[in-house]
Amino acid sequence: MAGPSALYQRRRMGNAVLLVFSLGATVFGLFWLAAILGTLLYNGFEAVSLEMFVQTTPPPGSAGGLANAIVGSLIMTFVGVVIGAPIGLLAGTFLAEYGHYSRISPIVRFINDVLLSAPSIIVGLFVYQVMVIHMGHFSAIAGAVALAIIVIPVVVRTTEDMLNLVPNALREAAAALGTPKWKVVVMVSYRAAIQGLVTGVLLAIARISGETAPLLFTALNNQFWSLNMDAPMANLPVVIFQFALSPYEDWQRLAWGGALLITFAILGLNIGARALASWGGTKSGA
Amino acid sequence: MADLALTRKLPGERQNLADAAFKLATWFFAVFVLVLLGAVIVALIDGSVEALRRFGPGFVLSEDWNPVKQTFGARAPMVGTLITSAIAMLVGIPISFGIAVFLTQLCPTWARRPLGVGIELLAGIPSIIYGIWGLFVFAPFMQSHIEPFLIDTLGKLPGIGPLFAGPPLGIGMLTAGIILGIMVLPFISSIMRDVFDTVPPMLKESAYGLGCTTWEVMWNVVLPFTRVGVIGGIMLGLGRALGETMAVTFVIGNAHRLSTSLLAPGTTISAALANEFTEAVEDIYQSSLVALGLILFVITLIVLSAAKYMLIRLQSRAGT
């Protein structure tokens, strides 16, 4: 009798260890999220002020803000999305609507997924090689192109996934009315999947607005107010990088302020995109 | 009659033209994605030719990285990349597994979504934020609490002792590896969750019916069934860890030398690029850095392709 009961005890012990471990792992993961956000709020809150939004980055030791970096980030993110999203949208459309029997579709899908996780610093290196060297100087447009290259695989992926969710009956009904294929895609598929497509673009914006590595070699940084796309442009991530590693306390405080701003903007975009996706999901499910 | 036929035919022709143009445009940009990858490889090779020609195969073997003497070797950053990623996997794999088990098997249904989103938000935090947090909060914590403890305990053991020797600096390989481990959690655990959900309930229920515990069901039924997908997820996380730049740059210490101790500062390929590229004025210096980038890109391509291949295999099996 002692044998089986000892075995049973051991099995129950093993099980309890796993359950405690998995609970602990989840707490561990969430703890870091809380720790990072808490630190950001604690350190960044005092830096967030009106000056941060209206003054430009200061030389060490004097007051200033992040206005040029915020505007620069907005401009480059905007241009990056404007270049990258249509390319991704059309490529994703090919995979979902035209490429079912095409030999290149599986290859495109495979390469796209690889690009999705490829190191972003390589993208910066690539744009440096093909644009910055030939232009002879760092520029905002090179930074925007680097961001666009990161946008493309994100949008390709979500576009294909979302278009695949559109029921084929809708397409067939439109085709039966004699609608040309491109009109079926634009007026039926896109319309049915619009929430998903917007979600994909939002996620792409969230992804690139915190990217630092590709901007280091392309847009670099600019201490002054500049809207010239053909010149180096200030941007939040690179300013945070430089200011955080500087020995000046007021620069470090601005870095925390920028970090707080950028993180909550990105988390807000992420949550917004999710809410939009699940709202679309429940609506089409009903 | 001819006029009538013409006006009747024209709209249809225009539609055909629009159809062909639209299809061509989508095809063009799909091919563009392939061209992009090719262009990246060509540009990196083109940029690194000078360094590879000058140093030859010695480039990957030499540890000497001296911008003043203009001699460059990739061994220290390559090894640094591999070591930090290995630490990241040691931290990330078991924790991700725990999270996936909790969220798929144990968690009450109402808490699944908020907790899952919480873990996934870890992936939304930009890597520079991990970096600044790592430098100002985590590294000092490591220096004052964890590292002295490791030096006093593991550092005294024979065999693995040298791995934990030296002064507690806070910054170094171990700190960078642990932060990378936290960063890959959401990627690995979300794939594990997805593949655990593909296990047919009947398999699990049969095992439970035989009296298996949750642990035994996970270990003997779910894991063997999803092995390929789990490995694919791990490889995906590894691919992320290998190329991660900003978080590592802040806490690695940027020292181009190899040391046995994990507590010592080192460098990785991506950190070397981020720190030195804009300062590299000489052609050979810049070319060497591009060559580093090429090595990193090739390694991550191989790892990510393997990951993708495994996930596709699992998908096609689940489909049949």
Interface residues (C-beta under 8 A of the other chain):
Chain A: R11 R12 G14 N15 V17 L18 L19 F21 S22 L23 G24 A25 T26 F28 G29 L30 W32 L33 A35 I36 T39 L40 N43 I87 G88 L90 A91 T93 F94 L95 E97 Y98 G99 I104 S105 I107 V108 F110 I111 N112 D113 V114 L115 S117 A118 P119 S120 I121 I122 V123 L125 F126 Y128 Q129 V130 I149 I152 P153 V156 P180 K181 W182 K183 V185 V186 A206 S209 G210 E211 T212 A213 L216 F217 L220 P237 I240 F241 A244 L245 A255 W256 A259 I262 T263 I266 L267 N270 I271 R274
Chain B: Q15 N16 A18 D19 A21 F22 K23 A25 T26 W27 F28 F29 A30 V31 F32 V33 L34 L36 L37 A39 V40 A43 L44 D46 G47 P94 I95 S96 F97 G98 I99 V101 F102 L103 Q105 L106 C107 L115 V117 G118 I119 E120 L121 L122 G124 I125 P126 S127 I128 I129 Y130 G131 I132 W133 L135 F136 V137 I182 L185 P186 S189 T213 T214 W215 E216 M218 L236 G239 R240 L242 G243 E244 T245 M246 F250 S270 L273 A274 F277 T278 V290 G293 L296 F297 T300 L301 L304 S305 K308 I312
